[in-house]
């Protein structure tokens, strides 16, 4: 009977082999399926391993798995998925910023605004040119707000995406945990769990696309695999942790266990890792740069605008914007210790006085500054709804323009000649010039009679002739846009007069921060807008800073903001800074695209290697089918031969 046993064992092995070949072929395109092979051992008369053969037996069915390749596959899938997610969002952000020079981007709006300003100085009272500036400014503000809204909406979308991904992670981690239970049960009773292991590993692979995944075999439970993400166990044996996505107290996007507030805001790999990086690092950086640009444009324009006046001239009353009641340094408006000058004009006599208000943002509040202003002659100041309101007495007006006073700031003259100051100061810094008479004599008559002009540091700036050859009343250019003229009369050597030349009447930045005569309202890209009063009446655009209030000098200073570099903008002008932002984003897109392609190439190589080992080659399986078919036929022939031999022996007896 042993010969029949050998034949029957061979038939059983061949049948199992044929079944397995059929299973492999049937699952050739099944995701996550690993090719299976029979483990066959030789039977002997005395059992497995003895020298006398007694047939064959199937001892098991094994999946063909290269664990190192599978681990690399998981890592590369996670890396690729992260770069794909990141690239998609960066390309969307790059598109929203617009291509430089496309005509519909923030850079074009910045250029358009400053170009409109540059066209106005020669015709500061031109209504069409004023309106052009206002429209360009409104377009610029709209571009800022649109970009800011887009980035804010993108941030909200990332939260929704994170919540969706977390739901998928929870589902897959639950599948892995359940599979571990089934695999552990099968291993304990000695049955095969290959299909469940394939399904479990496929779920892990899908999980790796969602989040950076580390897989560890459980040394205490054969076939069971534990999963961790970000160094924290997600699946342990048959238990999985349920995650949630939400916003932390400091506004970041985070991941935590369902019943925990221990948020993780950074995680490597997978869609979730990319989403966290986008939400917590990339978007805040772009938003911060956009806000810095908007803030610099707002403050740069406003700090110049508050010091000028429009076609209506000086103010009889002026209101600011609502501010905090706390110390000024809590406003976060860039106010520094310094001072501002308020110029008051008596409309009946033409008398002008300029008075200084000191500001210490660490000590002063809107209330204390209000009290300082209210103490000035002919000006009433009050705080209404946390906003400063200034009002002049009847027949008085006020402004903050740096116009040169026609009379010297101080004089020691004892002669009969009187100096008159004119022009518009073009220097970059506040300065005090001292004009000292050299020689004694009569203006326009005495040979060699002159005036020496020295700056605040005592450096000789210019010497002008006021003696023979000078016509009384003629304006003498002493530099930086300032002129001096002397009336007929006598001068005494050594006597002098001083000129207070002001480039900036507010070194503190308080006026702009308080919203007094500003051009823009708001503080960042989401809130910037042209002040409504200027939108309604373009002549309020502060074009002038000269005493006659008909010049366009302040528009020139406003236009110069576009060419001014700033430490807040990394040493760039507004247009340059935006170019850098676009270029920086474009470089991130290019880098991410290159990484995505690189990871994709690596993944394809690993996948090909994995398929060569674990994948089903139908040609190989077809060949195996022939082998096992022949084996089946041969064993059948063997049994038939044994049967004939036995029959022959029976007939002989």
C-alpha positions, 0 to 999 in steps of 0.5 A: 500500500506504500506505493499507493500512498506515494502516488496519492501524496503526489496527487495531493501535492500536484492538486494543491500546486495547481490550485495555488497557480490558479490563485496566483493567476487570478490575483495577478492584478489584485492590489497588495497581493503577494505571490504564494508558493508551496512548501513541500517536504519529503515523506519517509517510511519513518516520517519526515526526513528519513532516507527511505522515501514515502512520497511528499507532503505540503507543509505550508503556503508562504507569501513571497515577501522581501521585507526590506523592499516592502519597508522602502516601498512604504517610505517612498510612497509616503515621501512621494505623496507628501511632495504631490500634496505640497506641489499641488498647493504651491502651484495654486498659491503661485497661480494666485500670486500671478506671474510678474508682468502679467497685468493682473497681479499685485506687482502690477498694482504696486507699479501702477499706484506709484506710477500714478503718483509720479504723474501728479507732482507737475499738476497737483490740482488736476482732478483726473490725475488725482482720481487716477491715483485714488483708483490705482490705490483702490486697485492695489488695496483690492489686490492685497485683500483678495490675496489675503482672503485666498490665503485665509480660505486656503488655510481653512481648506487645509483644515478640512483636508486634514480632517478628511485625511485623519478620517481615512487614517482612522479607517485604515488603522482600524483595518490593520488592527482588526487584521492583526487580531485575525492573523494572531488567531490563525497563527495560534491554531496553525492555519494560513492567514496569507490573504488577511496579511496581504489585506493588512499590508495593503492597508498599511501601504495606503496608510503610508500615503496619508502619513509617514508610517513606521512598521514593526513586527511584534516579537511576541505575536507571530505575523502581527505588525504594529504601526507608529506615526511621528514616533507615536504608536497608532496600531498596537496588536489589535488596538488602534488610536482614533485621531482628530484634526483641529486648531491649537490655542496658538492657531496652528493646525494640529493632530491629536488623539480623540480624547487628548489636547496634546497636539502634534503640529509637525509630522514627516511624510504623507499627505498629512505631513504636507498639509501640516507643513503647508498650514503651519509653515509655508502659508504663515510665511507667505501670509506674513510676507504679504502682511509685511508688504501691505503694512510697509506700504500703509505706514510708508504712505501714511507717514508722508501723507499726514504731513501734507495737505490737499486742495482744501488746505489746513484743517479746522477739525480732524478725526483719527481712528479707534485705537487701544486705550492702553499704552501706545506700544500695545498698538503694534503700529511701529510708534517709536519715542520721538515727537511731532509738530503741530502748526497753527495758523491765525487766519486773520493775521497770518501768524503761524506757530509750530509747537512740539509734542513729545511721545513716549510709547512705553508711557503715553496713551491716547489720553495723555497725548490728547491732553498734551495737544489740548494744552496748546493754544487755539486747539481743542482735543478730545477722545471720542470712542477711543479716537482722537479728535482735533478742532481749531478755534474760530479763525484758526486752522492747523496742519502738520506740514513741514513748510519753512517759516518765512521768518527765521527761527531765531535772530541776533540782527541789530541792523536794519536789513531783515532776512526772509526764508523761502523755498521747500526744504528737500533734505532727508533729515531735520536740520537747523542752519545758522546764517552768520554775517561776514563783514559789516555794511549795507546790503547790495552796496558794501563790497565783500559783505556776505553770509556764511551758512553752516549746518547743525554740525557746524560745517560750512554749507555755502557762502552767499554774497549780499554786498555789492552786486546783490539786489535787495530782495533777490532770493539766494539759494543756500541748498536743499531747496531753501532760499534766503533774501535780505531787504535793504538795510545794514548788517553787522558782522558776527550777527546771525539768524537760524532756519529750522528746516524740517524733512519730517514733522513726525519722527514718532509715527504717532500721527499715522498710527492715530489715523490723523489725515492718513491715506490708507486705513487698516494695518495689513493685507486683509484690512488695507483700504483707501480712506473713505473720505479720500475716495469720496473727495480726491482733492483731500489727497495731501499733495502739498507741503509748502507754505502756499499749499499749491505745490506737488512736493508731497506727492513726490515724497509719496511716490518716493516711498515706492523707491525706498528700501526698508529693513522690514522688507529685507532691504528691498523696495515694495515692488522688489519685495513682491518680486522676491515673494513670487520668485521664492514661491516659484523656486519652492514649486520647482524644488518640490516638483524636482523632489516629486519626480525623484521620489516617483522614479525611486518608487517605480524602481522599488515597485519593479523590484518588488514585482519581480520578487512578490508579483505574479508573472502570468508567464511563469505561472503558466509554465508552472501550470504545465509542470504541475499538470505533467506532474499530475499526469505522471503521478496518475500514470505511476498509480496506474502502473502500480495498479496493473502490477498489483493486478498481475501479481494477484492473477499469478496467485 
